[in-house]
């Protein structure tokens, strides 16, 4: 309350003073103390008269002290503004009510830009609350992780923080949560429904790695080709040595017969489906 000054001193002894109240509180009032009892005192808010039968308020008078009060039953956001009383056509000083707004449910809300992420994909997470006065302190948290770098945005109705990070395999099934808090009411409040980060197709543990059946097939082919090359080298070596031996004995008929037989043998070895074919 404030003392009356100048011309108003003939009416007011004390005038209403500024107040601050939490949204939902029930102990907020403004008071005017007069020099004498008056029946024509009225209360005003932001330049508009408050009716005596308004259910949002209670009015009281302390007759012996000539003190007149207006009580706000339950403080709401729209109650912020200027209050003053009026007597004999003269207004008291204006008293401002500051309402500290309390964030209601369902806030805060946690969101991800999609349901599932692949390793090395960019994750976009958001925490949303009301844009009110005073604003909440808002924090975004990734389970078992270092502090996230966030950016804050707002519009007329909402306030939100966002973060982006690269998805890692170790983050699969991690919880993303956010909290809001202020300096005048409740402690930090988390999301009612935190979100779970899903990393699709993460690598399996070493003892659960899938078997590469195709690799086995390639291994068999390599072994068969190696054996074939070895056999071919051996046969060519034997053939070369035996032909040399026959030439040394000058038995041309035997050389010719051996070469023809060798050609047929090699054809049968390489093309088994054509056994019996005899091409000179």
C-alpha positions as CSV (number, residue, x, y, z in Angstrom):
1,X,0.0,0.0,0.0
2,X,1.1,3.6,-0.6
3,X,0.3,6.8,1.3
4,X,-2.0,9.3,-0.3
5,X,-0.5,12.6,-1.5
6,X,-1.6,16.0,-2.7
7,X,-5.3,16.5,-3.3
8,X,-6.0,12.8,-2.8
9,X,-5.1,13.1,0.9
10,X,-8.5,14.4,1.7
11,X,-10.0,11.0,0.7
12,X,-7.3,8.3,1.0
13,X,-5.0,7.4,3.9
14,X,-3.5,4.4,2.2
15,X,-3.7,3.3,-1.4
16,X,-3.2,-0.1,-3.1
17,X,0.3,-1.3,-3.9
18,X,1.7,-3.6,-6.6
19,X,1.4,-7.3,-6.0
20,X,2.8,-10.5,-7.4
21,X,1.0,-13.9,-7.3
22,X,1.3,-17.3,-8.6
23,X,-1.3,-18.6,-11.0
24,X,-3.8,-20.6,-8.9
25,X,-3.0,-18.9,-5.6
26,X,-5.9,-17.8,-3.3
27,X,-4.4,-15.1,-1.0
28,X,-4.3,-12.0,-3.3
29,X,-6.0,-8.8,-2.4
30,X,-5.8,-5.0,-2.9
31,X,-6.7,-2.5,-0.1
32,X,-7.7,1.1,0.2
33,X,-7.9,2.9,3.5
34,X,-10.0,6.0,3.7
35,X,-10.2,8.9,6.1
36,X,-13.9,8.3,6.7
37,X,-16.5,5.7,6.0
38,X,-17.9,5.7,2.5
39,X,-20.7,3.8,0.8
40,X,-19.8,4.8,-2.7
41,X,-16.3,3.1,-3.0
42,X,-15.9,1.0,-6.2
43,X,-13.1,-1.1,-7.6
44,X,-11.7,-0.9,-11.1
45,X,-9.4,-3.0,-13.3
46,X,-7.7,-1.7,-16.4
47,X,-10.1,1.2,-16.5
48,X,-13.2,-0.9,-16.2
49,X,-15.5,-1.1,-13.2
50,X,-15.7,-4.4,-11.3
51,X,-19.3,-5.2,-10.4
52,X,-20.1,-6.0,-6.8
53,X,-21.7,-9.3,-7.7
54,X,-18.8,-10.6,-9.8
55,X,-18.2,-14.2,-8.6
56,X,-14.5,-14.0,-9.3
57,X,-14.0,-11.6,-6.3
58,X,-14.8,-11.2,-2.6
59,X,-15.2,-7.7,-1.1
60,X,-14.6,-6.8,2.5
61,X,-14.8,-3.8,4.8
62,X,-13.1,-3.1,8.1
63,X,-15.5,-0.5,9.4
64,X,-13.5,0.7,12.3
65,X,-10.4,1.3,10.2
66,X,-12.3,2.4,7.1
67,X,-10.4,-0.2,5.1
68,X,-11.9,-1.6,1.9
69,X,-10.4,-4.7,0.2
70,X,-11.0,-6.7,-2.9
71,X,-9.9,-10.4,-2.8
72,X,-9.3,-12.5,-6.0
73,X,-10.6,-15.9,-5.1
74,X,-8.3,-17.9,-7.5
75,X,-5.7,-16.1,-9.5
76,X,-5.9,-16.7,-13.2
77,X,-3.6,-15.4,-16.0
78,X,-6.1,-12.8,-17.1
79,X,-6.1,-11.3,-13.7
80,X,-2.8,-9.5,-14.4
81,X,-3.3,-5.8,-14.9
82,X,-3.9,-2.5,-13.0
83,X,-6.3,-2.2,-10.0
84,X,-7.5,0.9,-8.2
85,X,-10.4,2.1,-6.1
86,X,-12.6,5.2,-6.7
87,X,-14.3,7.4,-4.1
88,X,-16.0,10.8,-4.6
89,X,-15.0,10.7,-8.3
90,X,-11.3,10.3,-7.4
91,X,-9.2,7.3,-8.3
92,X,-6.5,5.9,-6.1
93,X,-3.1,5.1,-7.5
94,X,-2.9,2.2,-9.9
95,X,-1.5,-1.0,-8.4
96,X,-0.2,-3.7,-10.9
97,X,-0.8,-7.4,-10.3
98,X,1.9,-9.6,-11.9
99,X,0.8,-13.1,-12.4
100,X,3.5,-15.8,-12.5
101,X,2.0,-18.3,-14.9
102,X,2.3,-22.0,-14.1
103,X,2.7,-24.5,-17.0
104,X,-0.1,-27.0,-17.2
105,X,-0.4,-30.4,-18.6
106,X,0.4,-32.0,-21.0
107,X,3.6,-30.0,-21.1
108,X,6.5,-30.6,-21.6
109,X,6.2,-32.7,-24.7
110,X,9.1,-34.7,-26.2
111,X,9.2,-35.4,-29.9
112,X,11.5,-37.1,-32.5
113,X,11.4,-36.3,-36.2
114,X,10.8,-40.0,-37.1
115,X,10.3,-43.3,-35.4
116,X,13.6,-45.1,-36.4
117,X,17.0,-44.0,-37.4
118,X,20.0,-45.8,-39.0
119,X,23.5,-45.6,-37.7
120,X,25.1,-42.2,-38.8
121,X,21.7,-40.7,-39.6
122,X,20.9,-37.2,-38.3
123,X,18.6,-37.3,-35.3
124,X,16.3,-34.3,-34.7
125,X,14.7,-34.1,-31.2
126,X,12.4,-31.4,-29.8
127,X,11.0,-30.4,-26.4
128,X,7.9,-28.2,-26.3
129,X,6.2,-26.2,-23.6
130,X,4.0,-23.1,-23.3
131,X,5.2,-19.6,-24.1
132,X,4.2,-17.8,-20.9
133,X,5.3,-15.2,-18.4
134,X,7.8,-15.8,-16.9
135,X,9.2,-18.4,-19.4
136,X,10.2,-21.8,-18.1
137,X,13.7,-23.1,-18.1
138,X,13.7,-26.0,-20.5
139,X,16.2,-28.8,-20.9
140,X,16.6,-31.7,-23.3
141,X,18.3,-34.8,-22.1
142,X,19.6,-38.0,-23.9
143,X,20.1,-40.9,-21.5
144,X,23.7,-41.9,-20.9
145,X,25.0,-39.1,-23.0
146,X,26.9,-35.9,-22.6
147,X,25.1,-32.6,-22.5
148,X,23.3,-31.8,-25.8
149,X,23.8,-28.5,-27.7
150,X,20.3,-27.0,-28.1
151,X,18.7,-24.0,-29.7
152,X,15.6,-22.2,-28.4
153,X,12.7,-21.0,-30.5
154,X,9.3,-19.5,-29.7
155,X,6.1,-18.1,-31.1
156,X,3.0,-16.5,-29.6
157,X,1.9,-19.7,-27.9
158,X,4.8,-22.1,-27.5
159,X,8.4,-22.3,-26.5
160,X,10.7,-25.2,-27.7
161,X,14.2,-26.3,-27.7
162,X,15.7,-28.5,-30.5
163,X,18.9,-30.6,-30.9
164,X,20.5,-32.6,-33.6
165,X,23.1,-35.3,-33.3
166,X,24.5,-38.3,-35.3
167,X,22.9,-41.6,-34.4
168,X,25.3,-44.2,-32.9
169,X,24.8,-47.9,-32.4
170,X,25.3,-47.5,-28.7
171,X,22.3,-45.1,-28.4
172,X,19.8,-47.8,-29.4
173,X,16.9,-47.8,-27.0
174,X,18.2,-44.7,-25.2
175,X,15.5,-42.5,-23.5
176,X,15.1,-38.9,-24.6
177,X,13.4,-36.7,-22.0
178,X,13.0,-33.1,-21.3
179,X,12.3,-31.1,-18.1
180,X,10.8,-27.7,-17.3
181,X,11.3,-25.7,-14.1
182,X,11.0,-22.2,-12.7
183,X,12.2,-20.2,-9.7
184,X,9.0,-19.7,-7.9
185,X,6.9,-22.8,-7.8
186,X,7.4,-26.5,-8.4
187,X,10.8,-28.3,-9.0
188,X,11.9,-29.6,-12.4
189,X,9.1,-31.6,-14.1
190,X,9.9,-34.2,-16.8
191,X,7.8,-35.3,-19.8
192,X,4.9,-37.7,-18.9
193,X,5.8,-39.6,-22.1
194,X,9.5,-39.6,-22.9
195,X,10.5,-41.1,-26.2
196,X,12.8,-44.0,-27.0
197,X,15.5,-43.7,-29.7
198,X,15.5,-46.7,-32.0
199,X,18.5,-47.5,-34.1
200,X,17.5,-50.0,-36.8
201,X,19.8,-52.8,-38.1
202,X,22.5,-52.4,-35.5
203,X,25.6,-54.7,-35.8
204,X,25.3,-58.0,-34.1
205,X,27.7,-59.1,-31.4
206,X,30.8,-61.0,-32.7
207,X,29.4,-64.4,-31.6
208,X,26.2,-63.7,-33.5
209,X,27.5,-62.6,-36.9
210,X,25.7,-64.2,-39.8
211,X,27.5,-66.9,-41.7
212,X,28.7,-66.2,-45.2
213,X,27.6,-69.3,-47.1
214,X,28.7,-67.7,-50.4
215,X,32.2,-67.4,-49.1
216,X,32.4,-71.2,-48.7
217,X,31.3,-71.7,-52.3
218,X,34.0,-69.5,-53.6
219,X,36.5,-71.4,-51.4
220,X,35.6,-74.7,-53.0
221,X,35.9,-73.3,-56.5
222,X,39.4,-71.9,-55.7
223,X,40.5,-75.3,-54.3
224,X,39.2,-77.2,-57.4
225,X,40.9,-74.8,-59.8
226,X,44.2,-75.1,-57.9
227,X,44.1,-78.9,-58.1
228,X,43.3,-78.8,-61.8
229,X,46.3,-76.5,-62.5
230,X,48.6,-78.7,-60.5
231,X,47.4,-81.9,-62.3
232,X,47.7,-80.1,-65.7
233,X,51.3,-79.1,-64.9
234,X,52.2,-82.6,-63.8
235,X,50.6,-84.2,-66.9
236,X,52.3,-81.7,-69.2
237,X,55.7,-82.4,-67.6
238,X,55.3,-86.2,-67.9
239,X,54.1,-85.9,-71.5
240,X,57.1,-83.7,-72.4
241,X,59.6,-86.1,-70.8
242,X,58.0,-89.2,-72.4
243,X,57.9,-87.6,-75.9
244,X,61.6,-86.7,-75.5
245,X,62.3,-90.3,-74.5
246,X,60.5,-91.6,-77.6
247,X,62.2,-89.3,-80.0
248,X,65.5,-90.4,-78.6
249,X,64.6,-94.0,-79.5
250,X,63.5,-92.8,-83.0
251,X,60.3,-94.8,-82.8
252,X,58.0,-92.4,-84.8
253,X,55.0,-94.7,-84.8
254,X,55.0,-95.0,-81.1
255,X,55.3,-91.2,-80.7
256,X,52.4,-90.6,-83.1
257,X,50.2,-93.2,-81.3
258,X,51.1,-91.7,-77.9
259,X,50.2,-88.1,-79.0
260,X,46.9,-89.3,-80.3
261,X,46.1,-91.2,-77.1
262,X,47.1,-88.2,-75.0
263,X,44.9,-85.8,-76.9
264,X,41.9,-88.1,-76.4
265,X,42.7,-88.4,-72.7
266,X,42.8,-84.7,-72.2
267,X,39.6,-84.2,-74.1
268,X,37.8,-86.7,-71.9
269,X,39.2,-85.1,-68.8
270,X,38.1,-81.6,-69.8
271,X,34.8,-82.6,-71.6
272,X,33.5,-85.8,-69.9
273,X,30.2,-85.5,-71.7
274,X,32.0,-86.1,-75.1
275,X,33.8,-89.4,-74.2
276,X,34.3,-91.6,-77.2
277,X,34.5,-88.7,-79.6
278,X,37.6,-89.3,-81.7
279,X,38.8,-86.3,-83.8
280,X,42.1,-86.4,-85.4
